[in-house]
């Protein structure tokens, strides 16, 4: 299996308070199993069956867990930032295209195709970004805009529009690729296994003191939950409370409708 189960999408889509409560409840349940069942089974009810366990053992496991979380968090944040930058770059390219069309006095149908393209991205493409499974997403308005630009007479305006269209298309490709990517299930399995081993190691260190074990496991469970909250909140840039929002494209679409004036009222963009 190359993709996590669909339930991961439902968990990540939860509002941040509910996501935090869910992860806290989950890891406190694991800590409870360690406290009530696993530690007594290994060390006995009095905690003396195993003997003395050096603190360095769970410390090394905890260190491995922390390092792995750090290594995973860095690319997750980088990908989220890349998603934000690609959305801004795409909107900036289309905005410059609109300005070039006005300055170059291009035919009105070019602006109409641009308005239709931006409307398609906002109303058809962007809502599907959260659950996109393939970076290939057909965009007929984008093809129509490209055809209208190529149909212009050869000029500096055409070259500028072609270049801006390439920039917008490159940013869109990056956006679609990020939306279609999923973290491999093995990543979550390894992080989860190390987290469980960390809880078990802490529980074994405090095997002789039930009260101390409860306190230690509770603290570690809270720390592990915080790590997973951070990873879950940003691992899917277009899903969840911190999902990337196309604010620049929305602003551009509004400006295009206003600037189009009466012509746009008589020739509204066709969103397919």
N, C-alpha and C positions, 0 to 999 in steps of 0.2 A: 504494500500500500504506500503510494507516494504522497498522499495528502492526508491531513488529519481528518478525523470524523467530522460530519456536519455539525455536531453538537458544539464544537469549538467556536463556530461562527455565532451560535446563539449565546454562548457565554461571553465572547468578546463584545458582542453588541449590547450587553447590559449596560445601564447607566453606571457610572463609576461607584456610587455608594453601594449598589447591589452587587457589582463585581467584587468590591472589597469584602462585603459580608459573605459572599459565596466562598471566596478563597479562604477567608478566616475560618469559616465553618468547616471547610474541607480539611485544612491542615490541623485544626484543633481536633477533628475526628481522628485523623491519623495519629496525632500525639496521644489521644486517649487510648487508641488501640495499643500503642507502644507501652503506655503506662500501665494499663490494666491487664494486658495479655502477654505481650512479647517479652518484656523485662522479667515478670514473674516466671514465665516458662523457661527462660534461659538461666536465671540466677536463683530461682526458688522464691517462696513467699517471703523469706527473711532477707533475701538479697545476698546470701553468703555462699551459694552454690558455685558461682563462677570464680570467686576470688577477686583479687584486686585488678582492675583494668586501668592501664595508664591513660592519662588524659590526652597524651599525644596522638593516640589512635583516632578518636573522634575529631580531634583538632585538625588532623591531616585530611580527613574526609570533608570536614566543613570548609577547609581551605580550598579543596578541589571544587566543591560546590560553588563557593564564592567566585573563584576564578572563571569557572565555566559560565556563570551568570554574567560576569563582566564581559567575557568574550562574545556572548550572545547579544548583550544589550547594546554594545557599540554598533554592530551592523544594523540592528533594529532601528536605532535612532538615526543612523546615517540614511537608511532607506526612507524613513519618515521625512527627513529633511529634504531628501532628493525628490520625494513626491510633491512636497510643497514648492520647491524650486521649479520643477517641471510644469506645474500648474501656472505658476507666475510667468514663466518664460513663454508658455503657449499663449496666454492672454496678452502678454506684452507684444508678441509678434502680430497677433490679429489687430491689436489697437494701432500699432505702427502701420499696418496695412490699410486700416481705415483712414488714417491721416494721409498716407501716400495717395490713396484714391481721391481724397478731397483736394489735395494740393496739385495732383496731376490732372485733375478734371477728367477722370476716367468715366466711361459710360455708367449710367445709373444702375444697370443690371449687375455690374460687378459688386457694388455695395449691397444689392439685394441678395446676391449669392453669399456674400460674407455674412450678412445678417441671418440668412437661413442656416449657414454652417454653424454659427455660434449658438443659435437656438437649438439646433440638433444636438450639439455637444452637451448643452445644459439639460434639455428635457428628455432626450433619448439615451445618450451614452452615459452620462454621469450617474444616473440612478442605478445603473447596472454595475458600477465599478466595485461595489462592496462584495458582490458574489461572482465576479468575472472569472471564468475558468480558462480562457484563452486570450492571448494578446491580440488576436485577429478579430477586429470588430469592424464590420462594414459601415462605411459612412458615405452614402450617396451624395449628400450636400457638399462634402469635402471634395469629392471627385468632380462635381459640377463646378465648384469654385476653381479648381485647378484647370479644368477645360476652358472656362471663361477667360482666365488669365493667359493661357497659352494662345487663345484666339485673338488676343490684342495684337495690334501691329508692333513690330520690333521697335523698342524704344527703351530709354532709361527707366521709364515707369514700369514697363513689363519686367525688366531685369530685377528691379527692386522688389516687385510683388512676388516674383518667383523665389527670390532669396528669402523673403519673409515667410512665404508659404513652406519652404523647406525647414525653416527654423521651427515653425509651429508644428509641422508633421513630426519632426524629430522629438520635440517635447511630448507630443501626444503618444508616440511609440514608447517612450520611457514610462509615461504614466500608465499605459495599458500593460506593459510588461510587469511593472511593480504590482498592479492590481491583480494580475493573474498568478503571481507567485505565492507560494505557501511555504511556511517553515516545515521542514521534514519532520515526520512523527518521531524519528529516532532522537531528535534534539530534545523534545519534551520528555521522552521516556528516560533518557540519561539524566537530565536535570532532576526529574521526579525521583528517580532511584537514589541519586546522591542526597537529595533532601530527606528521604526516608532513612537512609543510612546515618545521616547526621542526627536525626531525632533519636534513632536507636542507640547511637553511640553516647549521646548526652544522657539518655535514660539509664544506660548500663553504668555510667560513672556514678550516678546517684541511686544505685540499686538498693542501698541500705537505708535510704531516707525517702519515704514516700512523699512527704511534704516538700522536701527539696527537689525531688524529681518532678513533681507537679509544677513547681515554679519554674524550673529550668526548661522543661518541655514547653510550657506556655510561652516563655520568652522567645525560644528558638522558633516555635510555630508562627509567632507574630512576624519575626524577621523573614522567615521563608515566604509567608504570605505577601509581605511587602515586595519582595523580589518578583514574585509572580504577577502581582498587580502591575508593576512597571512594565514587565515583558508583555503581558496581555494587552495593556492599554495602547501600546505602540507597534505591536507586531504586524498589524494590518492597517496600513495608512488610510484606507478608505472605508473602514468599518469601526464602529464604536464611538464613544463620546469625543475622542480626540481625532476623529476622521477629518481628512483634508477637505475643506469646503472651497468651491470655485468662486470665491468672492470677486476676484478680478474679472472673471468671465461674466459674472452676473452684472457687475458694474458696466462692462463693455456692452452687454446686450441692452441694458437700459439706455445707455448713451446712443446706441445705434438706432433704437426706436424713436428717441426724441429728435435726433438730428435728421432722420429720414423725412419727417414731416408728413405732409399730405400724400406724397408719393407712396410712402409705406402703407398708409391707410388704404389706398386703392390697390396696392400690390403686397399683401401681407406675406411673410415668409411661409413656405410650405414645409412643415416639419414631418418627415416621414417616419 
